[in-house]
Amino acid sequence: MTYRTDDDIDDTEDEDAGRGPLFHIVVAVMLACFGSGTALASRAFGIAVPGFPSSSTSVASTAAPVAEKPIGLRDLQALQQQIAGSVQSTERLLTAQQAQQAEIKRLSDQVAALSGKLELLQRPIASAQAAIPVPRPKAAAARPKKPPPVQTTGAISTGGAPLAPPTSLTR
């Protein structure tokens, strides 16, 4: 264990590391970037920030006032016809989608039925294949023996010419 004495303790203050003028400049730049980014995001997404004018009010104040035109009966009837046409096309699309879903369900049921039938067919095939005995390899049949070559005494003529009489080999 080490004990410290009063001589070991340094009474000088350490420098404030990292808190120089460069640190303050970096913090100021970061705060400015954060504020600018927030302002751009609020304008881009149409978020209203309290204390800041929104882009819609500045545009509305610069645009010329538009005189409002009263809506007539013909305008209402035209709008009603547009809505009726839209409703009819939506009903047709809904009917087509329901028919398509019914067809998909019918085909899905058919696939399920065919799958069941296929499984039923595969079971007997697998059991039948298991029941078939495996044939044993046949023993190789013995080859027929060739008859020993016939030894003839004397020369044999193959060309049809007469041969000389045999010579005796005994002395």
C-alpha positions as CSV (number, residue, x, y, z in Angstrom):
1,M,0.0,0.0,0.0
2,T,1.4,3.4,-0.9
3,Y,0.8,6.5,1.2
4,R,0.9,10.0,-0.2
5,T,2.5,12.8,1.5
6,D,1.8,16.5,1.1
7,D,4.8,16.8,-1.2
8,D,3.1,14.5,-3.8
9,I,-0.1,16.6,-4.1
10,D,0.1,19.3,-6.8
11,D,-1.9,22.5,-5.9
12,T,-1.8,23.9,-9.5
13,E,-5.1,23.9,-11.3
14,D,-5.5,21.8,-14.4
15,E,-6.3,23.5,-17.7
16,D,-9.9,23.3,-18.8
17,A,-9.5,20.7,-21.5
18,G,-11.8,20.9,-24.5
19,R,-13.5,24.2,-23.4
20,G,-11.5,26.6,-25.5
21,P,-12.8,28.9,-28.2
22,L,-12.9,26.1,-30.8
23,F,-15.4,24.2,-28.6
24,H,-17.8,27.2,-28.4
25,I,-17.6,27.6,-32.2
26,V,-18.4,24.0,-32.8
27,V,-21.4,24.1,-30.4
28,A,-22.7,27.3,-32.1
29,V,-22.5,25.7,-35.6
30,M,-24.2,22.6,-34.4
31,L,-27.1,24.6,-32.9
32,A,-27.4,26.6,-36.1
33,C,-27.5,23.5,-38.2
34,F,-30.1,21.9,-35.9
35,G,-32.3,25.0,-36.1
36,S,-32.1,25.2,-39.9
37,G,-32.8,21.5,-40.3
38,T,-35.9,21.8,-38.0
39,A,-37.2,24.7,-40.0
40,L,-36.7,22.9,-43.3
41,A,-38.4,19.8,-42.0
42,S,-41.4,21.7,-40.7
43,R,-41.8,23.4,-44.1
44,A,-41.3,20.2,-46.1
45,F,-43.8,18.2,-44.0
46,G,-46.2,21.1,-43.3
47,I,-45.8,20.9,-39.6
48,A,-46.9,24.1,-37.9
49,V,-44.3,25.4,-35.4
50,P,-45.6,27.9,-32.8
51,G,-44.0,31.3,-33.2
52,F,-43.1,30.8,-36.9
53,P,-45.2,31.7,-39.9
54,S,-46.4,28.7,-41.9
55,S,-45.8,28.6,-45.7
56,S,-49.5,28.5,-46.4
57,T,-50.2,31.9,-44.7
58,S,-47.3,33.5,-46.6
59,V,-48.6,32.2,-49.9
60,A,-52.2,33.2,-49.2
61,S,-51.2,36.7,-48.3
62,T,-49.2,37.2,-51.5
63,A,-51.9,35.7,-53.8
64,A,-54.5,38.0,-55.2
65,P,-58.0,37.5,-53.7
66,V,-60.2,35.3,-55.8
67,A,-63.9,36.2,-56.1
68,E,-66.1,33.4,-55.0
69,K,-68.6,32.2,-57.6
70,P,-71.9,30.9,-56.4
71,I,-72.5,27.3,-57.1
72,G,-75.5,26.6,-59.4
73,L,-77.9,23.7,-59.7
74,R,-76.1,22.5,-62.8
75,D,-72.8,22.3,-61.0
76,L,-74.4,20.2,-58.3
77,Q,-76.0,17.9,-60.9
78,A,-72.7,17.5,-62.7
79,L,-71.0,16.6,-59.4
80,Q,-73.8,14.2,-58.6
81,Q,-73.3,12.4,-61.9
82,Q,-69.5,12.2,-61.4
83,I,-70.1,10.7,-58.0
84,A,-72.7,8.2,-59.4
85,G,-70.2,7.2,-62.1
86,S,-67.5,6.7,-59.5
87,V,-69.8,4.6,-57.3
88,Q,-70.8,2.5,-60.2
89,S,-67.2,1.8,-61.3
90,T,-66.4,1.0,-57.6
91,E,-69.3,-1.5,-57.5
92,R,-68.1,-3.1,-60.7
93,L,-64.6,-3.5,-59.3
94,L,-65.9,-4.8,-56.0
95,T,-68.1,-7.4,-57.9
96,A,-65.2,-8.4,-60.0
97,Q,-63.0,-8.8,-57.0
98,Q,-65.6,-10.9,-55.2
99,A,-65.9,-13.1,-58.3
100,Q,-62.1,-13.5,-58.4
101,Q,-62.0,-14.4,-54.7
102,A,-64.7,-17.0,-55.2
103,E,-62.8,-18.5,-58.2
104,I,-59.6,-18.5,-56.1
105,K,-61.5,-20.3,-53.3
106,R,-62.9,-22.8,-55.7
107,L,-59.5,-23.6,-57.2
108,S,-58.0,-23.8,-53.8
109,D,-60.6,-26.4,-52.8
110,Q,-59.9,-28.4,-56.0
111,V,-56.2,-28.3,-55.3
112,A,-56.8,-29.5,-51.7
113,A,-59.1,-32.3,-53.0
114,L,-56.5,-33.4,-55.6
115,S,-53.8,-33.4,-52.9
116,G,-55.9,-35.7,-50.7
117,K,-56.5,-38.1,-53.6
118,L,-52.8,-38.1,-54.5
119,E,-51.9,-39.0,-50.9
120,L,-54.4,-41.8,-51.0
121,L,-52.9,-43.1,-54.2
122,Q,-49.3,-42.9,-52.9
123,R,-50.0,-45.0,-49.8
124,P,-51.0,-48.2,-51.6
125,I,-48.1,-47.7,-54.1
126,A,-45.6,-47.4,-51.2
127,S,-47.0,-50.4,-49.4
128,A,-47.1,-52.5,-52.6
129,Q,-43.5,-51.6,-53.4
130,A,-42.6,-52.7,-49.8
131,A,-44.5,-56.0,-50.3
132,I,-42.7,-56.9,-53.5
133,P,-39.8,-59.2,-52.7
134,V,-36.5,-58.2,-54.0
135,P,-35.2,-60.8,-56.5
136,R,-32.0,-62.5,-55.6
137,P,-29.2,-62.3,-58.0
138,K,-29.0,-65.4,-60.1
139,A,-26.0,-67.6,-59.7
140,A,-23.8,-67.5,-62.8
141,A,-24.5,-70.5,-65.0
142,A,-21.5,-72.8,-65.5
143,R,-20.0,-72.3,-68.9
144,P,-20.2,-75.4,-71.1
145,K,-16.8,-77.0,-71.3
146,K,-15.1,-77.0,-74.7
147,P,-14.4,-80.4,-76.0
148,P,-10.7,-81.1,-76.0
149,P,-9.1,-80.5,-79.4
150,V,-8.9,-83.6,-81.5
151,Q,-5.3,-84.6,-82.1
152,T,-4.6,-86.0,-85.4
153,T,-1.6,-87.9,-86.3
154,G,0.0,-86.5,-89.2
155,A,-0.3,-83.4,-91.2
156,I,-3.6,-81.9,-92.3
157,S,-4.1,-80.4,-95.7
158,T,-6.1,-77.3,-95.8
159,G,-5.5,-76.4,-99.4
160,G,-6.5,-79.8,-100.9
161,A,-3.0,-80.7,-102.1
162,P,-1.7,-84.2,-101.3
163,L,0.7,-84.3,-98.3
164,A,4.0,-86.1,-98.0
165,P,3.9,-89.3,-95.9
166,P,4.6,-88.8,-92.2
167,T,8.1,-89.1,-91.0
168,S,8.8,-91.0,-87.9
169,L,10.3,-89.3,-85.0
170,T,12.0,-92.2,-83.4
171,R,15.6,-92.9,-84.0
